[in-house]
């Protein structure tokens, strides 16, 4: 009898555990770990410039917790994002303390940076995403920012091949807690110091492609409407408008963004256009109008194991002769890395912006986000086998507008060759070499400046699951 009771108890325990397990949420984990090593010969682009070598890494983990059908929680964090050998994990200084240097909080390395937490649920015939989530993503992603997250409410409605959406995003609020304390510990005073973005879009998909159109309203008041308590606070004017960096301002911009991606046999093309216009109103009574545009094209042809294409980008720059107008287009995104050095997010993050230190390096000619540029890049690739692929590319780079007094508009030319070997389905290794022929743009206004070229040797290990 005792054995029978023990048997019934064991079965009961097993059944209770099974029932409990079946009631638990379904958790799905995904992530990525990269290790990125580089040697850069001359990042300042000056004669006898210094070289630099380092290795960096980052781990990223995302969890999707499916509570029930139509209800899900998504969260993501980054960890150990640093160059090998940098300062160990350290707490950031408290706002207002002597160690606080602004929004970057002295840029101390953090052990874990929790970036996203949002709930997804079905309602009103569509799907909502509410919380801190992926933002600044649209179209071909030539102008996407894949690495940042913003608080917002996204709604999308799907009907056959159509997706229609409405989005609200809170990019910044420098007047939180009753509009009294600004981010960075500065007591700004005043009201309405928010940066809000609104989207309405439509996407149509068919068997071989998709096309979409989005309208954006961007209202940035983070530098405007201050009370006396904000006197003396440094304010950075949008797009570096000369002479107005200490003046209160409010910007209102409108943007139209059509795109298309299409495949027809061995031929494919992706294209995107951004047109932005609006006004920055300064407290002095000065208004600066903005009208700029950005174009991205990438036609590609595949023939067996080989493929080739021509990547082209045109992002308008600000004409220095029109002081009441800003012609800057929408900058290229951090998710788009056209070269191993120019415009490469990982290069600029761990090695610094290309050309900083040269007379003409103040402009963002080689940063992680492309601005004021004409880029022509023919490229070819060879998929030797399912594991190994080799790519060669050559870019011609010119400024759309020269800053006042600059001698030349040529950023330079860059040649890259790199190979990626897939060690496992989830693990790949890349090794590459790039050479940058420095253009006279980096002389700035100094004709006597002595420039030199730069090169990079890189390798990267990328694990994803």
DRENTOR-231953 format. One record per residue: x, z, y of N, C-alpha, C in turn. Coordinates in pm, whole numbers, padded with zeros to 5 digits, always signed. Layout:
// residues N
XZYXZYXZY ...
***
This chain:
// residues 465
+00083+00000-00120+00000+00000+00000+00087+00000+00126 +00197+00079+00118+00287+00086+00232+00349-00050+00261 +00391-00120+00151+00449-00252+00169+00347-00349+00229 +00219-00336+00186+00115-00424+00238+00094-00399+00387 +00093-00271+00426+00076-00239+00569+00192-00292+00652 +00314-00278+00597+00432-00330+00666+00423-00482+00682 +00372-00547+00574+00355-00692+00580+00256-00733+00687 +00139-00663+00689+00041-00694+00793+00097-00670+00934 +00176-00562+00948+00235-00531+01078+00333-00641+01120 +00414-00690+01027+00510-00796+01058+00439-00923+01102 +00333-00959+01026+00256-01079+01063+00193-01061+01200 +00142-00941+01225+00080-00915+01356+00179-00928+01469 +00300-00874+01447+00404-00885+01550+00440-01032+01576 +00456-01109+01469+00490-01251+01483+00381-01324+01560 +00255-01297+01526+00142-01362+01593+00137-01323+01740 +00163-01195+01769+00158-01151+01909+00268-01216+01990 +00390-01228+01929+00500-01294+02001+00468-01441+02023 +00409-01505+01925+00375-01648+01938+00272-01669+02046 +00169-01579+02049+00065-01592+02151+00123-01566+02290 +00215-01467+02300+00278-01438+02429+00361-01556+02475 +00437-01615+02381+00522-01728+02416+00440-01847+02462 +00325-01870+02396+00242-01985+02433+00181-01968+02570 +00172-01843+02617+00113-01820+02748+00216-01823+02860 +00346-01830+02823+00450-01830+02923+00462-01967+02990 +00509-01970+03117+00531-02098+03185+00637-02180+03113 +00628-02310+03127+00727-02403+03072+00836-02423+03177 +00960-02385+03143+01070-02391+03238+01166-02504+03201 +01193-02590+03298+01285-02702+03279+01401-02686+03375 +01523-02692+03322+01643-02678+03405+01719-02810+03411 +01772-02841+03528+01858-02957+03546+01966-02919+03645 +02074-02996+03648+02180-02960+03739+02295-03057+03737 +02399-03019+03814+02516-03103+03827+02636-03016+03862 +02752-03056+03810+02877-02991+03845+02979-03101+03872 +03037-03102+03994+03138-03202+04022+03272-03134+04052 +03379-03204+04020+03515-03165+04059+03576-03288+04121 +03616-03279+04250+03657-03393+04330+03797-03368+04386 +03897-03443+04339+04034-03425+04384+04084-03547+04460 +04155-03525+04572+04202-03635+04655+04341-03606+04711 +04417-03714+04729+04537-03712+04812+04515-03812+04924 +04526-03767+05050+04506-03853+05167+04637-03857+05245 +04684-03976+05275+04817-03993+05333+04822-03962+05482 +04719-04006+05559+04730-03996+05704+04592-03999+05768 +04521-03887+05762+04382-03887+05806+04367-03895+05958 +04472-03860+06036+04463-03871+06182+04480-04015+06228 +04535-04102+06141+04559-04244+06171+04667-04263+06277 +04749-04160+06303+04859-04168+06398+04991-04188+06325 +05090-04244+06396+05223-04256+06340+05275-04118+06301 +05336-04111+06184+05392-03987+06132+05286-03877+06122 +05164-03916+06088+05059-03819+06066+05082-03742+05938 +05012-03633+05921+05033-03547+05805+04944-03587+05689 +04991-03560+05568+04914-03588+05447+04846-03459+05400 +04752-03475+05309+04679-03360+05260+04626-03389+05121 +04628-03286+05035+04574-03300+04900+04496-03174+04865 +04382-03192+04798+04307-03075+04752+04213-03116+04640 +04154-03014+04578+04051-03032+04476+03933-02945+04515 +03815-02999+04506+03694-02925+04543+03592-02933+04431 +03499-02840+04430+03392-02846+04330+03263-02785+04385 +03155-02813+04314+03025-02754+04345+02938-02757+04220 +02864-02648+04199+02765-02644+04092+02627-02638+04155 +02535-02719+04105+02397-02722+04156+02302-02708+04037 +02209-02613+04047+02112-02588+03941+01971-02592+04000 +01882-02662+03932+01741-02668+03974+01651-02627+03857 +01550-02545+03887+01453-02503+03788+01315-02553+03828 +01241-02609+03733+01101-02647+03752+01017-02561+03657 +00933-02480+03713+00852-02385+03635+00707-02433+03635 +00666-02493+03524+00530-02545+03512+00440-02430+03466 +00362-02376+03558+00276-02262+03528+00155-02305+03447 +00095-02413+03488-00015-02475+03415-00029-02618+03464 -00118-02693+03402-00137-02832+03442-00177-02839+03589 -00096-02914+03665-00126-02931+03807-00070-02824+03897 +00011-02731+03843+00067-02624+03925+00211-02598+03881 +00305-02613+03975+00447-02604+03941+00525-02542+04057 +00628-02465+04022+00721-02410+04120+00858-02472+04095 +00923-02520+04202+01056-02577+04193+01150-02499+04284 +01268-02467+04233+01367-02396+04314+01505-02449+04280 +01599-02441+04378+01733-02497+04357+01836-02416+04434 +01956-02402+04375+02065-02337+04446+02196-02409+04419 +02290-02395+04514+02428-02442+04499+02519-02321+04489 +02628-02335+04413+02722-02224+04397+02864-02277+04390 +02959-02195+04435+03102-02226+04428+03133-02360+04493 +03074-02385+04608+03100-02510+04681+03218-02486+04774 +03336-02526+04729+03457-02496+04805+03575-02577+04753 +03679-02581+04833+03807-02636+04789+03879-02529+04708 +03942-02569+04600+04014-02475+04515+04118-02399+04598 +04117-02267+04583+04215-02184+04651+04172-02135+04788 +04054-02177+04836+04006-02127+04964+03963-01982+04951 +03922-01925+05064+03880-01785+05069+03778-01756+04959 +03794-01645+04892+03697-01604+04791+03564-01571+04855 +03467-01544+04771+03333-01515+04818+03336-01406+04925 +03273-01431+05038+03271-01333+05148+03137-01339+05216 +03090-01224+05259+02963-01220+05331+02981-01275+05472 +02882-01346+05521+02888-01397+05657+02875-01283+05756 +02939-01293+05874+02922-01188+05975+02777-01175+06017 +02738-01055+06057+02601-01032+06102+02579-01096+06238 +02460-01153+06263+02431-01209+06395+02457-01107+06505 +02532-01151+06607+02563-01063+06718+02695-00990+06704 +02755-00992+06583+02882-00923+06564+02996-01008+06619 +03115-00947+06629+03229-01018+06687+03272-01136+06603 +03241-01134+06475+03281-01245+06388+03185-01362+06388 +03072-01345+06454+02970-01451+06453+03008-01560+06552 +03011-01685+06507+03052-01795+06596+02942-01897+06614 +02818-01861+06583+02709-01956+06600+02637-01981+06470 +02561-02092+06468+02477-02121+06352+02556-02136+06223 +02683-02179+06233+02762-02196+06112+02808-02064+06054 +02796-01955+06130+02832-01821+06083+02974-01817+06028 +03066-01875+06105+03209-01872+06072+03243-01949+05946 +03146-02017+05889+03169-02106+05774+03238-02037+05657 +03206-01913+05633+03263-01845+05516+03203-01903+05389 +03282-01899+05282+03233-01952+05155+03130-01856+05095 +03020-01912+05049+02915-01831+04988+02917-01849+04837 +02887-01743+04765+02882-01753+04620+02761-01836+04577 +02644-01808+04634+02523-01883+04601+02449-01916+04730 +02413-02041+04745+02333-02085+04859+02199-02136+04805 +02095-02056+04824+01963-02092+04772+01895-02183+04874 +01866-02306+04835+01825-02408+04931+01677-02446+04922 +01619-02438+04804+01482-02488+04789+01396-02391+04709 +01272-02383+04752+01169-02310+04678+01036-02361+04730 +00964-02435+04645+00835-02490+04689+00740-02500+04571 +00613-02496+04603+00509-02505+04501+00444-02642+04509 +00418-02701+04393+00350-02831+04382+00217-02808+04312 +00109-02859+04373-00022-02842+04311-00113-02959+04346 -00207-02985+04257-00306-03091+04277-00425-03036+04354 -00464-03107+04459-00580-03067+04539-00620-03182+04630 -00749-03188+04666-00801-03290+04758-00765-03431+04712 -00777-03454+04581-00754-03586+04519-00609-03631+04527 -00518-03542+04560-00378-03578+04569-00288-03463+04527 -00162-03468+04569-00062-03369+04530+00002-03312+04656 +00015-03179+04662+00080-03109+04772+00214-03053+04726 +00315-03056+04816+00440-02982+04801+00451-02893+04924 +00463-02762+04905+00464-02668+05017+00582-02573+05002 +00669-02567+05103+00783-02477+05101+00910-02549+05141 +01025-02489+05115+01153-02552+05141+01182-02654+05032 +01199-02781+05071+01204-02889+04974+01289-03004+05026 +01306-03106+04940+01379-03227+04978+01311-03293+05097 +01390-03329+05196+01336-03398+05313+01431-03511+05351 +01398-03584+05456+01483-03692+05508+01515-03795+05400 +01415-03826+05318+01431-03924+05212+01325-04032+05228 +01372-04158+05231+01277-04267+05246+01347-04398+05211 +01272-04489+05149+01317-04626+05131+01438-04641+05042 +01535-04719+05089+01655-04751+05010+01751-04633+05003 +01732-04535+05088+01818-04417+05102+01952-04449+05168 +01963-04564+05236+02080-04587+05320+02081-04490+05437 +01963-04439+05475+01953-04345+05587+01900-04209+05540 +01918-04180+05411+01870-04054+05354+01973-03945+05369 +01926-03822+05369+02011-03705+05361+01971-03630+05235 +02047-03649+05128+02010-03594+04998+02053-03449+04983 +02128-03397+05080+02192-03268+05057+02128-03154+05135 +02040-03185+05229+01975-03081+05306+01831-03062+05260 +01775-02948+05298+01636-02917+05267+01570-02862+05393 +01442-02888+05407+01367-02838+05523+01235-02780+05475 +01182-02687+05554+01049-02633+05525+00944-02735+05565 +00840-02748+05484+00737-02845+05519+00620-02844+05424 +00523-02929+05459+00404-02953+05377+00394-03103+05357 +00402-03147+05232+00392-03289+05198+00266-03311+05115 +00193-03419+05148+00074-03455+05070+00083-03603+05037 +00053-03639+04912+00053-03779+04871-00069-03807+04784 -00126-03924+04805-00244-03969+04732-00209-04100+04663 -00232-04107+04532-00196-04225+04453-00320-04294+04400 -00329-04425+04424-00442-04506+04378-00388-04639+04330 -00378-04655+04198-00323-04779+04144-00179-04799+04189 -00147-04916+04245-00009-04940+04288+00024-04877+04422 -00072-04812+04486-00052-04757+04620-00022-04608+04616 +00069-04565+04706+00091-04425+04735+00081-04407+04885 -00009-04319+04928-00027-04290+05070+00010-04144+05094 +00076-04116+05207+00124-03981+05227+00119-03933+05371 +00109-03800+05383+00118-03731+05511+00220-03618+05494 +00306-03597+05595+00408-03495+05584+00427-03423+05717 +00450-03293+05707+00490-03212+05822+00615-03135+05783 +00718-03136+05870+00842-03066+05842+00885-02985+05963 +00930-02862+05937+00985-02774+06039+01137-02780+06024 +01201-02862+06109+01346-02878+06099+01420-02759+06159 +01364-02696+06261+01431-02582+06323+01330-02502+06404 +01358-02373+06417+01280-02284+06504+01379-02186+06564 +01430-02216+06682+01531-02130+06745+01466-02023+06831 +01336-02006+06816+01269-01899+06891+01182-01816+06800 +01231-01784+06680+01152-01707+06586+01135-01564+06633 +01054-01487+06563+01024-01347+06596+00966-01334+06736 +00854-01399+06759+00789-01391+06889+00858-01472+06995 +00932-01574+06953+01005-01661+07045+01107-01583+07127 +01159-01475+07072+01248-01392+07151+01395-01407+07114 +01428-01423+06985+01568-01426+06944+01600-01563+06886 +01699-01628+06940+01738-01758+06890+01828-01745+06769 +01837-01850+06687+01928-01850+06575+02071-01841+06628 +02158-01777+06553+02294-01757+06597+02310-01630+06675 +02206-01549+06687+02217-01422+06754+02204-01427+06904 +02189-01548+06963+02177-01558+07108+02035-01525+07152 +02022-01443+07256+01891-01409+07310+01852-01517+07412 +01767-01609+07368+01739-01725+07452+01619-01705+07543 +01520-01631+07499+01399-01618+07577+01322-01749+07578 +01208-01752+07645+01132-01876+07656+01042-01898+07537 +00979-02015+07533+00885-02048+07426+00907-02191+07379 +00840-02225+07267+00836-02362+07219+00974-02417+07188 +01053-02342+07114+01186-02390+07079+01187-02433+06933 +01105-02531+06903+01088-02579+06766+01129-02725+06755 +01165-02763+06632+01191-02903+06600+01095-02941+06487 +00992-03019+06520+00887-03055+06426+00887-03206+06404 +00862-03245+06278+00859-03387+06241+00732-03414+06162 +00666-03526+06193+00542-03566+06127+00558-03709+06072 +00508-03731+05950+00515-03863+05887+00377-03906+05838 +00354-04036+05845+00244-04100+05773+00301-04228+05712 +00276-04250+05581+00341-04363+05515+00252-04422+05407 +00290-04543+05367+00227-04611+05255+00331-04686+05175 +00320-04684+05042+00412-04755+04953+00329-04837+04853 +00368-04962+04834+00303-05049+04734+00407-05088+04629 +00375-05066+04502+00467-05097+04393+00409-05206+04305 +00495-05295+04259+00456-05397+04161+00561-05401+04051 +00547-05491+03955+00630-05488+03834+00778-05501+03864 +00816-05576+03967+00957-05603+03992+01007-05547+04125 +00929-05458+04186+00977-05405+04312+00879-05313+04382 +00911-05281+04506+00824-05197+04588+00854-05223+04735 +00758-05189+04820+00774-05202+04964+00696-05089+05030 +00745-05045+05146+00679-04934+05213+00697-04941+05363 +00614-04865+05432+00620-04854+05578+00589-04710+05615 +00672-04652+05704+00652-04514+05747+00662-04504+05899 +00571-04422+05955+00580-04387+06097+00621-04241+06109 +00715-04212+06201+00763-04076+06221+00749-04036+06368 +00698-03916+06390+00698-03853+06522+00791-03733+06515 +00896-03735+06597+00998-03630+06596+00999-03564+06734 +00958-03437+06739+00958-03363+06865+01055-03247+06853 +01162-03252+06932+01269-03153+06927+01272-03077+07059 +01229-02951+07056+01229-02866+07176+01322-02747+07159 +01420-02759+07067+01509-02646+07042+01602-02618+07160 +01613-02712+07253+01698-02690+07370+01619-02688+07498 +01490-02656+07490+01408-02666+07610+01323-02545+07639 +01271-02538+07761+01176-02436+07808+01231-02295+07790 +01345-02267+07851+01406-02135+07843+01367-02050+07963 +01354-01922+07939+01337-01826+08049+01475-01786+08101 +01477-01693+08193+01604-01650+08252+01698-01593+08145 +01639-01537+08037+01722-01480+07931+01810-01582+07862 +01779-01709+07879+01861-01812+07815+01967-01869+07906 +01981-01818+08024+02079-01871+08118+02219-01859+08062 +02297-01965+08077+02436-01963+08032+02456-01999+07887 +02348-02017+07811+02361-02054+07671+02397-02202+07661 +02496-02234+07580+02537-02373+07564+02430-02449+07487 +02392-02563+07539+02294-02649+07472+02356-02786+07455 +02353-02839+07336+02410-02971+07310+02301-03075+07325 +02317-03164+07421+02216-03267+07445+02213-03364+07329 +02095-03419+07298+02086-03513+07186+02175-03635+07206 +02249-03669+07100+02336-03786+07100+02444-03779+07207 +02478-03656+07249+02592-03637+07338+02576-03701+07473 +02458-03700+07531+02436-03761+07662+02531-03697+07764 +02614-03778+07828+02722-03730+07914+02666-03649+08031 +02731-03535+08059+02699-03457+08177+02575-03372+08167 +02507-03372+08051+02381-03297+08041+02384-03193+07930 +02502-03154+07887+02512-03063+07774+02473-02919+07805 +02459-02883+07932+02421-02746+07966+02281-02739+08026 +02206-02847+08010+02073-02856+08071+01967-02845+07963 +01858-02775+07994+01747-02764+07899+01682-02901+07879 +01636-02927+07757+01579-03059+07729+01476-03051+07618 +01388-03150+07614+01290-03169+07507+01288-03318+07475 +01304-03351+07346+01304-03491+07303+01179-03522+07223 +01122-03640+07247+01011-03690+07167+01043-03832+07126 +01062-03854+06995+01099-03985+06944+00993-04035+06845 +00976-04166+06843+00890-04234+06746+00977-04329+06665 +00944-04341+06536+01024-04429+06450+00934-04505+06353 +00963-04636+06337+00898-04719+06237+01003-04763+06136 +00971-04750+06006+01071-04773+05901+01011-04851+05785 +01016-04985+05788+00977-05064+05671+01096-05083+05576 +01068-05099+05446+01174-05129+05349+01116-05210+05234 +01207-05275+05158+01167-05350+05039+01279-05342+04937 +01243-05332+04810+01335-05341+04697+01273-05435+04594 +01348-05539+04553+01289-05645+04470+01393-05699+04374 +01352-05724+04250+01438-05782+04147+01371-05908+04093 +01448-06016+04084+01398-06141+04027+01506-06198+03936 +01493-06174+03806+01595-06220+03713+01728-06154+03742 +01835-06234+03759+01967-06176+03786+01987-06136+03932 +01891-06171+04018+01905-06145+04162+01823-06023+04202 +01882-05941+04288+01809-05827+04343+01846-05811+04489 +01757-05749+04564+01785-05722+04704+01713-05594+04746 +01777-05519+04831+01712-05407+04898+01745-05416+05046 +01644-05386+05127+01659-05397+05271+01575-05290+05339 +01624-05241+05452+01552-05138+05528+01582-05156+05677 +01479-05130+05758+01493-05142+05903+01437-05015+05966 +01508-04961+06063+01461-04844+06138+01460-04880+06287 +01347-04860+06350+01338-04877+06496+01290-04747+06556 +01367-04693+06650+01334-04565+06710+01328-04580+06862 +01229-04515+06923+01218-04515+07069+01156-04383+07112 +01178-04348+07238+01123-04224+07290+01197-04182+07415 +01187-04053+07448+01243-04001+07572+01295-03861+07552 +01407-03831+07618+01456-03693+07631+01434-03651+07775 +01352-03549+07794+01321-03497+07928+01410-03376+07956 +01489-03385+08064+01578-03276+08104+01516-03195+08216 +01552-03068+08221+01493-02976+08317+01531-03010+08461 +01632-03094+08477+01674-03135+08611+01584-03244+08669 +01491-03293+08589+01407-03404+08632+01457-03538+08581 +01573-03539+08516+01629-03661+08459+01563-03692+08326 +01526-03817+08306+01473-03863+08178+01567-03970+08123 +01598-03959+07995+01681-04059+07928+01598-04123+07818 +01569-04252+07832+01492-04324+07732+01582-04361+07615 +01523-04366+07497+01597-04407+07378+01528-04524+07311 +01605-04629+07285+01558-04745+07209+01673-04795+07125 +01667-04773+06997+01773-04817+06908+01719-04861+06775 +01801-04930+06698+01757-04973+06566+01873-04979+06468 +01838-04976+06340+01935-04978+06231+01884-05072+06123 +01975-05152+06068+01941-05249+05965+02036-05234+05848 +01979-05237+05727+02060-05230+05605+02014-05339+05509 +02110-05417+05454+02081-05523+05357+02182-05514+05242 +02133-05538+05120+02222-05536+05005+02171-05632+04898 +02199-05764+04913+02167-05859+04806+02274-05853+04697 +02231-05869+04572+02323-05853+04458+02286-05952+04349 +02388-06009+04284+02365-06105+04175+02443-06058+04053 +02376-06058+03937+02438-06013+03811+02449-06129+03714 +02568-06144+03655+02590-06250+03559+02666-06191+03439 +02591-06161+03335+02652-06099+03218+02706-05961+03251 +02835-05942+03223+02898-05813+03248+02947-05799+03392 +02933-05906+03472+02983-05905+03609+02867-05902+03709 +02893-05844+03824+02796-05848+03933+02872-05849+04066 +02804-05896+04168+02865-05899+04301+02757-05899+04407 +02796-05860+04526+02698-05855+04634+02766-05845+04769 +02682-05837+04873+02730-05823+05010+02645-05716+05078 +02707-05602+05104+02637-05493+05172+02662-05508+05322 +02553-05498+05398+02562-05518+05543+02482-05409+05613 +02541-05354+05718+02471-05254+05798+02501-05278+05945 +02397-05262+06028+02410-05275+06172+02333-05159+06235 +02408-05065+06292+02349-04949+06357+02388-04952+06504 +02292-04968+06592+02322-04984+06733+02385-04858+06791 +02475-04879+06887+02540-04769+06957+02490-04759+07100 +02528-04652+07165+02485-04627+07302+02572-04706+07399 +02510-04787+07484+02580-04863+07586+02625-04766+07696 +02756-04752+07720+02802-04655+07820+02764-04693+07963 +02721-04818+07984+02687-04863+08119+02542-04835+08156 +02461-04791+08062+02320-04761+08092+02299-04610+08080 +02314-04541+08193+02310-04395+08193+02169-04339+08175 +02067-04420+08204+01929-04373+08191+01868-04415+08058 +01951-04467+07966+01900-04514+07838+02001-04481+07728 +01950-04450+07611+02035-04428+07494+01992-04526+07386 +02082-04613+07346+02049-04719+07249+02093-04686+07107 +02123-04559+07077+02171-04521+06944+02063-04544+06839 +02099-04609+06729+02009-04625+06617+02010-04503+06527 +01927-04505+06425+01924-04397+06327+02051-04403+06244 +02124-04293+06235+02252-04293+06165+02235-04308+06016 +02340-04360+05952+02340-04371+05807+02334-04234+05743 +02285-04226+05622+02261-04098+05557+02379-04050+05475 +02380-03921+05448+02485-03862+05365+02473-03907+05221 +02358-03956+05182+02341-04002+05044+02400-04141+05023 +02436-04210+05131+02495-04344+05123+02644-04335+05154 +02728-04363+05055+02873-04362+05071+02926-04504+05052 +02934-04584+05159+02972-04724+05143+03115-04744+05097 +03208-04652+05135+03349-04667+05100+03402-04533+05048 +03527-04534+05001+03589-04410+04955+03633-04322+05072 +03657-04384+05190+03694-04306+05308+03591-04321+05419 +03573-04440+05473+03480-04457+05583+03337-04423+05537 +03272-04336+05611+03133-04303+05585+03108-04227+05457 +03212-04174+05395+03196-04105+05266+03173-03956+05290 +03062-03905+05239+03025-03766+05261+03128-03670+05204 +03172-03694+05079+03264-03602+05014+03400-03606+05080 +03443-03724+05123+03572-03735+05192+03570-03656+05322 +03467-03677+05405+03463-03609+05534+03442-03458+05517 +03374-03417+05412+03349-03275+05389+03477-03201+05352 +03558-03263+05266+03674-03192+05212+03807-03236+05271 +03810-03350+05344+03934-03394+05407+03923-03406+05558 +03803-03403+05612+03785-03418+05755+03746-03560+05792 +03689-03576+05910+03643-03707+05953+03762-03798+05980 +03753-03919+05931+03861-04017+05946+03892-04041+06093 +04019-04024+06131+04062-04055+06267+04058-03940+06364 +04009-03822+06323+04010-03708+06414+04156-03673+06446 +04186-03660+06574+04323-03637+06618+04380-03756+06689 +04323-03876+06664+04366-03995+06737+04289-04003+06869 +04340-04079+06969+04271-04086+07098+04127-04135+07088 +04101-04225+06992+03965-04278+06978+03886-04212+06869 +03935-04101+06816+03870-04037+06702+03754-03947+06737 +03728-03929+06867+03618-03841+06905+03483-03900+06866 +03474-04033+06867+03349-04098+06824+03338-04089+06673 +03216-04089+06623+03195-04073+06478+03213-04205+06407 +03332-04261+06421+03360-04391+06359+03379-04381+06210 +03418-04267+06162+03445-04257+06019+03390-04132+05957 +03283-04077+06010+03227-03954+05956+03142-03977+05833 +03086-03869+05782+03002-03879+05663+02869-03946+05690 +02831-03957+05818+02707-04026+05855+02742-04140+05949 +02711-04263+05909+02756-04381+05980+02676-04401+06109 +02744-04423+06222+02679-04450+06350+02754-04561+06422 +02683-04630+06513+02746-04726+06604+02839-04821+06528 +02786-04897+06434+02874-04973+06345+02814-05107+06304 +02901-05204+06287+02875-05326+06210+02959-05317+06084 +02898-05318+05969+02970-05309+05842+02938-05432+05757 +03044-05503+05715+03030-05616+05621+03113-05581+05498 +03048-05571+05382+03120-05528+05262+03087-05614+05142 +03172-05715+05112+03157-05783+04982+03213-05694+04871 +03150-05698+04755+03196-05616+04644+03169-05687+04512 +03248-05653+04410+03229-05706+04275+03243-05591+04176 +03175-05603+04062+03184-05503+03959+03191-05566+03822 +03253-05496+03729+03269-05545+03591+03238-05432+03496 +03128-05444+03421+03092-05347+03318+03160-05391+03189 +03278-05339+03166+03360-05382+03052+03290-05348+02921 +03233-05230+02915+03154-05188+02799+03058-05081+02849 +02970-05029+02761+02873-04930+02809+02936-04805+02870 +03064-04778+02839+03129-04658+02890+03212-04682+03017 +03266-04803+03035+03365-04827+03141+03317-04933+03240 +03330-04899+03370+03291-04991+03477+03396-04986+03588 +03435-05103+03640+03534-05115+03747+03469-05183+03866 +03492-05131+03987+03435-05186+04110+03547-05205+04212 +03545-05321+04280+03636-05348+04392+03552-05386+04513 +03590-05337+04631+03513-05363+04752+03606-05369+04874 +03562-05448+04974+03643-05467+05095+03547-05467+05213 +03577-05386+05314+03484-05371+05427+03552-05407+05558 +03478-05480+05644+03516-05504+05782+03429-05413+05869 +03491-05336+05959+03420-05232+06032+03445-05246+06182 +03335-05260+06257+03343-05276+06402+03240-05185+06470 +03274-05139+06591+03179-05062+06671+03078-05158+06734 +02953-05117+06739+02852-05196+06808+02870-05187+06959 +02904-05068+07007+02932-05047+07149+03061-04967+07164 +03148-05012+07253+03269-04936+07283+03238-04828+07385 +03284-04705+07363+03273-04604+07470+03344-04652+07595 +03309-04595+07707+03363-04639+07835+03516-04631+07836 +03579-04743+07869+03724-04748+07882+03799-04775+07753 +03731-04779+07638+03800-04806+07512+03853-04949+07511 +03969-04968+07446+04040-05096+07451+03988-05198+07351 +03932-05153+07239+03896-05245+07132+03777-05190+07055 +03705-05280+06984+03588-05237+06908+03610-05237+06758 +03733-05265+06710+03758-05271+06566+03797-05133+06512 +03712-05078+06424+03748-04956+06355+03862-04981+06257 +03851-05090+06183+03953-05122+06086+03894-05193+05965 +03973-05202+05860+03931-05263+05734+03969-05167+05622 +03889-05167+05518+03917-05080+05404+03897-05154+05273 +03993-05137+05183+03983-05191+05047+03984-05076+04949 +03890-05079+04854+03881-04976+04749+03874-05042+04613 +03931-04976+04516+03910-05011+04376+03899-04881+04297 +03797-04872+04214+03779-04751+04136+03714-04784+04002 +03737-04696+03906+03683-04714+03770+03614-04585+03728 +03502-04601+03660+03426-04487+03608+03413-04500+03457 +03455-04395+03386+03445-04393+03239+03349-04283+03198 +03251-04319+03117+03152-04224+03069+03203-04159+02941 +03249-04034+02955+03302-03961+02840+03190-03921+02744 +03078-03875+02801+02955-03845+02729+02841-03902+02812 +02721-03898+02759+02606-03945+02837+02589-03865+02966 +02632-03738+02965+02615-03651+03080+02745-03620+03153 +02854-03683+03113+02984-03652+03173+03062-03780+03198 +03100-03801+03326+03176-03921+03361+03298-03883+03444 +03401-03968+03436+03526-03947+03510+03555-04071+03593 +03587-04052+03721+03615-04162+03813+03754-04147+03871 +03828-04256+03876+03959-04258+03941+03961-04379+04035 +04018-04361+04155+04014-04470+04251+04128-04466+04351 +04144-04579+04421+04245-04594+04526+04181-04670+04641 +04209-04624+04764+04158-04691+04882+04265-04701+04989 +04262-04812+05065+04358-04833+05174+04282-04871+05300 +04314-04803+05411+04247-04827+05539+04347-04883+05640 +04320-05008+05686+04399-05070+05792+04338-05029+05926 +04408-04950+06002+04352-04889+06123+04339-04990+06235 +04219-04995+06298+04194-05083+06411+04226-05016+06543 +04234-05097+06648+04274-05045+06779+04165-04962+06847 +04047-04956+06789+03946-04866+06843+04001-04724+06853 +04083-04685+06755+04133-04548+06749+04242-04519+06852 +04281-04622+06929+04367-04596+07045+04287-04538+07161 +04156-04552+07155+04072-04504+07264+04106-04575+07393 +04137-04500+07497+04174-04557+07627+04325-04560+07647 +04401-04522+07544+04546-04511+07555+04613-04629+07486 +04654-04729+07565+04715-04850+07508+04849-04820+07442 +04914-04712+07481+05045-04679+07426+05037-04598+07298 +04917-04562+07254+04902-04481+07133+04959-04556+07012 +05029-04484+06929+05092-04543+06811+05012-04505+06687 +04950-04604+06625+04863-04581+06510+04932-04620+06380 +04878-04574+06270+04927-04612+06138+04808-04618+06042 +04831-04677+05926+04725-04691+05826+04712-04563+05744 +04613-04563+05657+04585-04448+05573+04552-04496+05432 +04577-04413+05331+04531-04445+05197+04489-04318+05125 +04410-04336+05021+04359-04225+04942+04377-04255+04794 +04412-04153+04718+04408-04155+04572+04310-04045+04532 +04209-04081+04456+04105-03983+04423+04071-03988+04275 +04021-03876+04225+03960-03872+04093+03851-03766+04094 +03750-03785+04012+03634-03695+04015+03576-03685+03874 +03536-03564+03840+03467-03537+03715+03324-03496+03750 +03226-03565+03694+03087-03539+03728+03007-03509+03602 +02954-03388+03595+02872-03345+03481+02730-03323+03530 +02634-03384+03466+02494-03368+03504+02408-03355+03379 +02296-03286+03395+02206-03268+03280+02063-03256+03330 
***
